[in-house]
């Protein structure tokens, strides 16, 4: 399993995100959430105030994409 970390601009690790099984290809974020897309065919929705991802979508099975979401 791959994990990703959230860092402050001063270099402090504030959170470790567990979930994706492969490289992350796209990322969108604001002050409260992160949405990440990966080669593992999932989109993951993260709440920065929660220890776990909030929702997972298999983009290949659910949405019909045939290639990586970027």
Backbone as a chain_set.jsonl record, in Angstrom:
{"seq": "XXXXXXXXXXXXXXXXXXXXXXXXXXXXXXXXXXXXXXXXXXXXXXXXXXXXXXXXXXXXXXXXXXXXXX", "coords": {"N": [[0.842, -1.183, 0.0], [0.51, 2.195, -0.806], [1.334, 5.329, 0.683], [0.611, 8.704, 1.443], [1.772, 11.926, 2.396], [0.788, 14.898, 4.135], [2.025, 18.093, 4.167], [3.128, 21.059, 5.873], [3.954, 24.401, 4.79], [6.218, 25.079, 6.143], [7.532, 22.725, 6.475], [6.609, 20.699, 8.179], [5.175, 17.548, 8.86], [1.818, 16.938, 8.812], [-0.191, 15.088, 8.497], [-0.803, 11.726, 7.536], [-1.849, 10.037, 4.716], [-3.527, 7.135, 4.028], [-4.213, 4.682, 1.617], [-4.333, 4.757, -1.417], [-3.231, 2.413, -3.875], [-1.318, 2.75, -5.757], [0.527, 5.1, -7.81], [-0.326, 8.566, -7.409], [-2.126, 10.593, -9.619], [-3.528, 12.944, -9.954], [-4.656, 15.837, -8.147], [-6.656, 17.738, -5.979], [-7.402, 20.356, -3.758], [-8.515, 22.04, -0.73], [-8.988, 24.07, 2.199], [-10.146, 22.162, 3.868], [-10.447, 19.652, 2.678], [-9.208, 16.999, 0.524], [-9.01, 15.769, -2.749], [-8.082, 12.997, -4.518], [-6.721, 11.335, -7.374], [-5.78, 8.217, -8.805], [-3.489, 5.863, -10.364], [-4.342, 3.422, -9.563], [-6.989, 3.151, -10.189], [-8.832, 4.542, -8.625], [-10.668, 7.257, -7.164], [-10.182, 9.252, -4.402], [-11.617, 10.738, -1.581], [-10.761, 12.926, 0.879], [-11.029, 14.018, 4.226], [-9.523, 16.545, 5.91], [-9.661, 16.76, 8.63], [-10.22, 14.321, 9.62], [-9.17, 10.944, 10.318], [-9.347, 9.116, 8.244], [-10.042, 8.276, 4.748], [-12.917, 9.709, 3.211], [-14.599, 8.916, 1.13], [-14.56, 6.581, -1.564], [-14.2, 6.13, -4.99], [-14.351, 3.879, -7.605], [-13.103, 4.616, -10.493], [-12.959, 3.401, -12.968], [-14.776, 1.228, -13.01], [-17.157, 2.404, -11.983], [-17.539, 4.894, -13.233], [-16.857, 4.578, -15.867], [-14.511, 5.38, -17.152], [-11.719, 4.84, -19.305], [-9.072, 5.265, -19.112], [-6.422, 6.708, -17.127], [-7.471, 9.072, -14.695], [-6.747, 12.424, -14.847]], "CA": [[0.0, 0.0, 0.0], [1.224, 3.47, -0.836], [0.789, 6.353, 1.57], [1.0, 10.066, 1.095], [1.799, 12.783, 3.566], [0.409, 16.303, 3.986], [3.076, 18.898, 4.807], [2.972, 22.513, 5.924], [5.0, 25.094, 4.038], [7.431, 25.13, 6.968], [8.177, 21.419, 6.453], [6.093, 19.782, 9.191], [4.188, 16.573, 8.404], [0.63, 17.092, 9.655], [-1.125, 13.984, 8.312], [-0.446, 10.681, 6.59], [-3.038, 9.513, 4.055], [-3.372, 5.74, 3.623], [-5.312, 4.267, 0.753], [-4.031, 4.413, -2.805], [-2.354, 1.266, -4.1], [-0.365, 3.094, -6.808], [0.865, 6.527, -7.9], [-1.373, 9.581, -7.529], [-1.951, 11.315, -10.885], [-4.155, 14.258, -9.881], [-4.926, 16.258, -6.78], [-7.346, 19.011, -5.788], [-7.546, 20.521, -2.313], [-8.803, 23.34, -0.122], [-8.63, 24.066, 3.624], [-10.771, 21.078, 4.627], [-10.508, 18.353, 1.994], [-8.333, 16.667, -0.604], [-9.513, 14.753, -3.663], [-6.924, 12.479, -5.259], [-6.952, 10.292, -8.362], [-4.6, 7.37, -8.869], [-3.376, 4.787, -11.354], [-5.031, 2.237, -9.025], [-8.383, 3.253, -10.653], [-9.729, 5.109, -7.621], [-10.675, 8.631, -6.699], [-10.375, 9.225, -2.946], [-12.026, 12.004, -0.987], [-10.178, 12.972, 2.219], [-11.344, 15.122, 5.124], [-8.278, 16.817, 6.63], [-9.894, 16.697, 10.074], [-10.56, 12.933, 9.92], [-8.024, 10.077, 10.062], [-9.579, 8.202, 7.116], [-10.68, 8.879, 3.585], [-14.361, 9.791, 3.387], [-15.29, 8.207, 0.069], [-13.718, 6.026, -2.624], [-14.911, 5.797, -6.228], [-13.591, 3.15, -8.622], [-13.464, 5.376, -11.686], [-13.059, 2.548, -14.146], [-16.012, 0.468, -12.923], [-18.326, 3.235, -11.692], [-17.701, 6.044, -14.117], [-16.651, 4.193, -17.257], [-13.256, 5.86, -17.742], [-10.864, 3.78, -19.805], [-7.694, 5.657, -18.841], [-6.17, 7.372, -15.853], [-8.04, 10.401, -14.489], [-5.678, 13.388, -14.561]], "C": [[0.885, 1.244, 0.0], [0.57, 4.431, 0.144], [1.353, 7.692, 1.151], [0.965, 10.901, 2.367], [1.408, 14.206, 3.186], [1.406, 17.111, 4.808], [2.66, 20.357, 4.864], [4.077, 23.137, 5.088], [6.301, 25.191, 4.831], [8.113, 23.762, 7.098], [7.727, 20.43, 7.513], [5.062, 18.841, 8.566], [2.99, 16.646, 9.351], [-0.34, 15.916, 9.539], [-0.55, 12.997, 7.314], [-1.734, 10.084, 6.041], [-2.749, 8.106, 3.564], [-4.513, 5.373, 2.689], [-4.918, 3.857, -0.642], [-3.03, 3.27, -2.88], [-1.281, 1.551, -5.153], [-0.201, 4.621, -6.839], [-0.368, 7.408, -8.04], [-1.093, 10.407, -8.779], [-2.613, 12.687, -10.898], [-4.579, 14.546, -8.447], [-5.635, 17.601, -6.805], [-7.574, 19.15, -4.293], [-7.994, 21.919, -1.956], [-8.464, 23.214, 1.365], [-9.158, 22.87, 4.399], [-10.728, 19.722, 3.963], [-9.479, 18.253, 0.873], [-9.065, 15.622, -1.433], [-8.329, 14.309, -4.498], [-7.365, 11.371, -6.206], [-5.661, 9.523, -8.574], [-4.654, 6.378, -10.021], [-4.072, 3.523, -10.863], [-6.536, 2.248, -9.325], [-9.335, 3.78, -9.591], [-9.563, 6.617, -7.513], [-10.952, 8.549, -5.21], [-10.633, 10.634, -2.453], [-11.587, 11.982, 0.468], [-10.675, 14.196, 2.972], [-10.093, 15.353, 5.959], [-8.433, 16.758, 8.143], [-10.266, 15.287, 10.532], [-9.357, 12.052, 9.61], [-8.166, 9.204, 8.813], [-10.116, 8.957, 5.909], [-12.193, 8.748, 3.75], [-15.098, 8.942, 2.367], [-14.272, 7.723, -0.952], [-14.609, 5.699, -3.815], [-13.947, 5.045, -7.136], [-13.977, 3.766, -9.958], [-13.598, 4.514, -12.924], [-14.385, 1.788, -14.154], [-17.242, 1.369, -12.801], [-18.59, 4.298, -12.752], [-17.443, 5.725, -15.581], [-15.404, 4.736, -17.909], [-12.422, 4.671, -18.214], [-9.383, 4.077, -19.597], [-7.622, 6.411, -17.54], [-6.822, 8.748, -15.826], [-6.906, 11.341, -14.106], [-6.297, 14.72, -14.268]], "O": [[1.879, 1.318, 0.722], [-0.631, 4.341, 0.398], [2.438, 7.781, 0.576], [0.214, 10.608, 3.296], [1.662, 14.66, 2.07], [1.608, 16.848, 5.994], [1.923, 20.834, 4.0], [5.037, 22.459, 4.721], [7.37, 25.368, 4.248], [9.15, 23.647, 7.753], [8.393, 19.419, 7.73], [4.18, 19.283, 7.83], [3.135, 16.439, 10.556], [-1.218, 15.758, 10.387], [0.114, 13.389, 6.355], [-2.609, 9.674, 6.803], [-1.831, 7.901, 2.77], [-5.664, 5.724, 2.95], [-5.145, 2.71, -1.027], [-2.11, 3.169, -2.067], [-0.431, 0.701, -5.417], [-0.735, 5.33, -5.987], [-1.335, 7.04, -8.708], [0.029, 10.868, -8.985], [-2.301, 13.512, -11.756], [-4.824, 13.639, -7.651], [-5.261, 18.495, -7.563], [-7.904, 18.171, -3.624], [-7.877, 22.855, -2.747], [-7.71, 22.317, 1.741], [-8.664, 22.586, 5.49], [-10.954, 18.715, 4.633], [-8.966, 19.247, 0.359], [-9.67, 14.699, -0.887], [-7.65, 15.131, -5.115], [-8.253, 10.578, -5.894], [-4.574, 10.098, -8.529], [-5.716, 6.093, -10.575], [-4.365, 2.636, -11.664], [-7.278, 1.437, -8.771], [-10.532, 3.496, -9.646], [-8.486, 7.169, -7.734], [-11.872, 7.844, -4.795], [-9.964, 11.588, -2.849], [-12.002, 11.1, 1.219], [-10.733, 15.29, 2.412], [-9.644, 14.44, 6.652], [-7.436, 16.711, 8.864], [-10.592, 15.081, 11.701], [-8.585, 12.384, 8.711], [-7.183, 8.61, 8.372], [-10.576, 10.095, 6.01], [-12.683, 7.794, 4.355], [-16.107, 8.315, 2.69], [-13.25, 8.37, -1.18], [-15.651, 5.063, -3.662], [-12.846, 5.524, -7.406], [-15.046, 3.477, -10.496], [-14.309, 4.893, -13.854], [-15.048, 1.71, -15.189], [-18.258, 1.119, -13.45], [-19.738, 4.559, -13.113], [-17.781, 6.526, -16.452], [-15.235, 4.575, -19.118], [-12.428, 3.616, -17.581], [-8.535, 3.23, -19.877], [-8.644, 6.716, -16.925], [-6.746, 9.501, -16.797], [-6.182, 11.083, -13.144], [-5.583, 15.687, -13.999]]}, "num_chains": 1, "name": "protein.A"}
